[in-house]
């Protein structure tokens, strides 16, 4: 149990603390809370914006923009690192036949909640008001779901690996949805060439070229020189350029570091973000990811603080839509699509995992929280609908209790922590 608690404190506690403070603050002093969220950091923050005279727009830098649009790009970069390694490495978790059942289950865990959300919205007669929030229930919070999964199954249960594969694939789908379906008001795709150019230059100069020059050299002198002398600076510069390209293109800038991740040199193996063994990998991508570990947790604290401050009176129809889509649609979609893949398509489940475990795993994956909150802030303007949708994302944490009860009801065998 102490290992589970250590995991919770290192990956989730600051986010929970930020959200709890925000909830209390917003219900005690809503005006003061909103003043904090909209705190002006710089009166004259210049970012060139297409369509405005001179190509240069003056805007105010607020705490909300700093965290949600700029600093959260580091969180999505860490998530993208896990997705990239799962896809590109020879033994990556999302490659080959072993990944087919989790991938198909992920498709169900994303599509069925969307269908339930939109159908309920149409039934309640509020489709036009809330339809933009259809992507909110597609999210699975990796940290919280992993924490609850270990409580229910134990660290050595095969369902845990299945859950991580599903959550990683869910993240990949979520990043795609954010980029494609939630662009800014002034979409100018040509600016994305700046991001792609930064990624291409990074790959050629600091990845391919050192490896090319080290051919036949077992000491890998050029790669070592780049890693030791230049450290993370080339990737920081490229990341800033890429983020600016996303900002200018009208694509949410929190995704701005995604093109740079594949360009950074990486090891030929990975143990996963939550694995202690990864601290011993010395490739640039892993070193950068582990340097970001603590800053990202601090960023998530402020993310919870700035986005979870909804008044309890905000509970309304969008709250029910998000809750029902997550707590009913996720388990249903994961189980049905997983059963279809495992039984009818004969891809099977991991050895030692039952269909009953798949049903419980669906409840675990119903925790949307972090990414669901983020999508709600992007999908809706500030106001009652956004607050109600955020309330649904916050209440999805109750899926953890449902999963624990389901684990007992289905006699899940705990495999130890």
N, C-alpha and C positions, 0 to 999 in steps of 0.2 A: 504493500500500500504506500510506503514512503516514496517509492519511485514514481508512482502515479502523482502523488502530491508535489514532488519536485518538478515533474513535467508541467503540472497545472500552474505552479508559481512562476516558472520561467517562461511560459508561453501564453498564459491566459489571464493571470491575476491582474495585471495592469489594465488590460482592456476592460475586465469586469469592474474594476475600481473606478475607471473613468466613466463608464456607463452608469454606475450606481450614483456617483456624485452628480452627474448630469441630470438624472431623473429627480433626485432630491432637490437640486438647485432650481430646476425648471418649475417644480410644483410649489416651491417656497417663494421664489422671486423670479417670475418669468421675465420681467423687464430687465433685471440685472443680468440674467443668464443670456438673453439675446444681445445685450450690450457687449458681453464678453465674447460671444461668438463672432460678432461683427466688429470686434476691436480693430481699429486702424493701426497698422504697423508702419506704413509709409503713405503719405498723402499723394506723392507723385511717383507712381510705379509704372514705368514705360515698357510696354510690350507692343511692338509693331503688330497691327491687326489688318488683315486684308479688307478692302472695301471702304476704308476710311482715308480721309485726305492725307496725302503724304505717306501713307502706309504706316503711320505711327499713331497709336491710340494711347491716351493717358488714362490710367485706371488707378484705383485705390487698392493697395495691398492690405487685405484683412487677414485675421488669424484663420478664418474659415478657408479662404483661398490657399493660404500657406500650407495648411494641413491636408485638406481634401484634394487639392489639385497638384501640389508640388511634392510634399513629403510622402504622401501615400504612394507615389511612384516607386519608392523604395520597397514598400510592402509587396506591390505587384511584381517588382523585379525578382524578389525572393521566390514568389510563387511561380513565376515564369522559369526560373532556374530549375525548379523541380520538374516542371512539365518538359522542358527542353532535354534534360538528362534522361527522363523516362522514355522519350521518343528517340533520341539520337544514339545512345549508348548501345553497344552490341547486346548486352543483357538487360536493356532498359525495361522497366515495368510495363510500358505501354507498347511493347513490340511482341510480335509473334502470337501464336494461338492462345497462350496462357492469359493474354490480356483481353481476349474477345468477350468472354462472359462479363467481366467488369465494365468493359466499354459499352456493351449492349445494355447492361443494367443502368449505366449512367444515362444513356439516351432516354430510357424510361423514366429515370429520376428527374430529368429535365423537362421532357415533353408532357408527361401526365400532369404535373403541377400547373404548367401553363394552360393546359386544356381546362382543368378544374377552375383556375382563376378566371379565365375569360368566360366560361359557361356560367359561373356564379354571378359574375358582373352583369352579364346579359339578363339573367333571371331576375336580378335585383333592380334592373332598369338603370344602372349607373355605368354602363359600358363606356360611353363616350368620356366620362369623367376620369375613370381609373384604368382604361385600357393600356396606357403607356407603362403601367407598372407590371406588365405581364412577366418580365424577366426577374422580378424580385424573388419569387419562390424557386427559381432554378438553382439558387446558391446552396452550397454546403460549406460550413465553416470547418476547415481542416483541423485547427487546433482543438476546438471544443468537441468535435465529433470523435477525434482521436482519443481525447481524454475520457469521454464517456464510453467509447468502445473498449478501452482498456479496463475500465471499471466493470463492464458487462462481460467481456470475453476473456480478459487477461492478455498480457503482452504476447504470449506464444501461440495464441489461437489463430488458425489460418484466416479467420474472418477479419482480423486486424489488417493483414496485408491486402485483402480484398477491398477493405474500406479505404485504405490509403490509395490504391489504384483508382478506385471510383472517385475519391475526392480530388485527386490530381487531374483526372480527365474532366471532372466537373469544373475545376478551375480553368482548364484550357477552353472549355466551352463558354464559360462566363466571360473570359477575356475577349473571346471572339464576339460575343453578343454586345458587350460594352462598346467595342470598337466599331462595329457595323451598324447597330441599331440605335445607338445613343450618341450621335454626333452633335457638335455644337450648332448654334443657329447659323453661323457663317461657315459653311463647309467649303474648304478650298483644298482639295486633295493634292494639288501640285506641291504643296509645302511638305508632304510626306517624303518627297524625293530628298529633302534635306536630311531627314532621319535615316533613310535608306543609304544615302551617301556616307553619313557618319558611320553607320554600321559596316558598310563595305570597306571603307578606309581603315577602320579598326581591325577588321578581319585580315586584310592584306598586310598591313604594316606590322601588327603586333601578334599575329597568330600564324598566318601562312608563311610569311617571309622568314621569320626566325626558324621555323621548322624546316623550310626549304634550305636555308643556309647551314643547318645542322645535319644535313644528310651525311651519313657515314661517321658522324662524330658521336661516340657513346656518351660523352660528357655534356652534350647539348649546351655548348657555351653561349650561343646567341639567345636561346630561350631563357637560360639562367640569367643572362645580363638584363634582358627585358624585364623579367620577373623581379629581380633585385633592385635594379637601378631606377626603372620607371614606375615600378609598383602599380598602384591603382590609378595613377594620374591620367594616362591615355583614355581609360574607360570613363573616368569622371568627366573629362572634357567632351568625349563623344556622347555621353549620357545627357549632358547639358544641351548640346546641339540638337540631339534627337528630341528631347523634351520640348524645346522651342519649336521644332518642326511640327510636333503634334499640336501644340498650343495654336500655332498659326493656321494649321490645317482645319481646325475646328473639331478634331477628334479629342476625346477627353485626355488632357495632359497627364493624368495619373498613369496612363498606359505608355507614356513617352519613352520609358527605358526598355521596353520589350524588344525593339529591333537590335539593341546592343548585346543582349544576353547571348544569342547564338554566336556572336563574333568574339567573345572572350575565350581564351584557351581553357580547356577543361580536362579533367582526368578521364581515363578510359573506364572508370567505374564510379559508382556512387552508392552510398549507404542510406541516403535520405536525410532530409533537413533535421529530423528529430533524432538522428543517430549520433551518438557521441563519437563514433569512429571517424566521422567526417572531419573532425578537427585535425586529424593527422594527414589529410590530403593537402598537398602544397600547391596545387594548380591555382592559377589566378581566380578562376570562377569560384572555387570553394573558399579560398581565402577571403575574397570580397564578401561572399554570402555570410560567413561567420563573423566578419567585422560588422556586418549590418545587423546581426542578431539582436544585440542590446538596443541600438538606436531604433530598430523597427518596433520593439516592444514599447519604447517610450512614445513613438509616433502613434501606436495603437491606443495608448492611454489617452492621448489628446484627441484621437479620432472618436473614441467612445465619449469623451467629455464634450465634444463639439456636436455630435450627431445623435446622441441618445437622449437628449434633453427634451422629452415630450411630456406634456401634461396628461395626467391620467384621464382627464375628460376628453382626450383626443380619440379614445376608443370608439370606433364607428365601423361602418361597412367595409372600408378598405382593410381594417385590422382583421376582420373575419376572413376576407378573401385571402390575405397572405397566410394567415394561420391554417386555414383549411387546405390551401394549396400545398403548404409545406408538410403539415402533420398528417394529411390524408394522401395527397398526391405523391409525395416522395416515397413513402413505404409501398404504396400500391404500384407505382411505376417501376421501382427497383425490383420488387418481387416478381411482378408479371413478366417484365422483360428479361430478368435474370433467369426465371424458370423457363421461359421460351428458349433462351440461349443454352442453358445447361441441359435441359431435358429433350426438347424437340430438335434443336440443332446439334445436340450431343457434344457441345463444347465442354460440358461438365463444370463442376465446382472444385475448388482446391481440396485436396485430400484432407479428410477430417472435418469438412464443413457440410452442414445439412441445409435443406431448403428452409427449415425452421430458423436456422441461424441467419439465412438471407432475409427473412421477414423481420427479424430483430434488427439486423444491420440497417434495413430501410428506415426504421425508427430513429436509429442513431444519426443517420445522414440527414434527418429532417431539421437539424439545427442550422439555420441560415445565418443568423446574427451578423458577423462582420461584413461579408460581401453583400448580404441582403440589405443591410443598412446603407451601404455605399450605393447600391443600385437605386434605392428609394430616393436618395438625395439627388441622383442624376435624373431619374425618371420624372419627378414632380417638382414644381417650384415650391419654395417655402410656403407653408400654409397648412390648413386643416387636413387635406388629403395626404400630404407628405407625412405629417405627424402621425396620422392614423396608420399609414403603411409601415412607418418605423416602429410603431407599437407592436404590430404583428411580427416584425423581425425580432424585436426584443423578446416577445413572449414565446418565440420558437425555442428558446432555451429550455422551456418546459418539456420539449421532446426528450431531453436527457432523462427525466424522471419516467416518462412513458417507456423509453428504451430499457431502463433498469427493471421496471415491472414486467415488460414483455419478455425480458431475458429469464426472469423467474418463472413466468407462466409457461414458456416453451422449454424450460429445463436446460438452459444453455450451460454447457460445461465450462467452468472457469479454468483457464489454462495457466494461471499464475502471472505475476508481474515481475 
